[in-house]
């Protein structure tokens, strides 16, 4: 949990320098797990997760659960 003196936000995407070449999207699921994607993912039907073909999805990092997971989708800058 962050404190006022801790400038690190709870919602922080993985560093793009860690992304594999050609994996131009990342997103966080509601449980806090971040994934890299080769193709733009879509929200899962049941909510809480992003979906893409399994060959186009790769684990990126762990994070804190994010109730605003739907706003986490990022494209490589």
NUTINU-211017 format. One record per residue (C-alpha): residue in one letter; x, y, z. Coordinates in steps of 0.2 Angstrom, whole numbers. Each point is the difference from the previous one (the first is absolute). Layout:
BEGIN
> panu / X / Y / Z
> A / X / Y / Z
...
This chain:
BEGIN
> panu / X / Y / Z
> X / 0 / 0 / 0
> X / 7 / 17 / -4
> X / 2 / 14 / 13
> X / 1 / 18 / -4
> X / 19 / 0 / 0
> X / 0 / -14 / -12
> X / -1 / 7 / -18
> X / -2 / -17 / -8
> X / -18 / -2 / -7
> X / -9 / -17 / 3
> X / -5 / 1 / -18
> X / 16 / -1 / -10
> X / 3 / -9 / -16
> X / 16 / -10 / -4
> X / 14 / 9 / -8
> X / -1 / -1 / -19
> X / 19 / -4 / -1
> X / -5 / -17 / 7
> X / -13 / -4 / -13
> X / 5 / -12 / -14
> X / 2 / 7 / -17
> X / -16 / 1 / -9
> X / -11 / -1 / 15
> X / -7 / 17 / -1
> X / -14 / -1 / 13
> X / -1 / -3 / 19
> X / -15 / 0 / 12
> X / -4 / -5 / 18
> X / -13 / -12 / 5
> X / -11 / 3 / 16
> X / 11 / -12 / 10
> X / 15 / 11 / -3
> X / 9 / -10 / -13
> X / 8 / 9 / -15
> X / 2 / -8 / -17
> X / 8 / 5 / -16
> X / -10 / -2 / -16
> X / 5 / -2 / -18
> X / -17 / 5 / -6
> X / -12 / 12 / 8
> X / -10 / -10 / 14
> X / -18 / 2 / 3
> X / -9 / -1 / 17
> X / -5 / -17 / 5
> X / -19 / -4 / 0
> X / -1 / -3 / 18
> X / 10 / 16 / 4
> X / 16 / 2 / 10
> X / 12 / -6 / -13
> X / 7 / 4 / -17
> X / -1 / -13 / -14
> X / 11 / -4 / -15
> X / 5 / -16 / -9
> X / 11 / -9 / 12
> X / 15 / 1 / -12
> X / -3 / 19 / 1
> X / 0 / 1 / 19
> X / 15 / -1 / 11
> X / 2 / 3 / 19
> X / 9 / 17 / 4
> X / -1 / 4 / 19
> X / -10 / -2 / 16
> X / -9 / 15 / 7
> X / -13 / 5 / 13
> X / -18 / -5 / -4
> X / -7 / 14 / -11
> X / -19 / 3 / 0
> X / 3 / 12 / -14
> X / 8 / -13 / -11
> X / -11 / 5 / -15
> X / 10 / 16 / -1
> X / 17 / -8 / 1
> X / 3 / -4 / -19
> X / 15 / 8 / -7
> X / 8 / 1 / -17
> X / 19 / 0 / -2
> X / 6 / 19 / 0
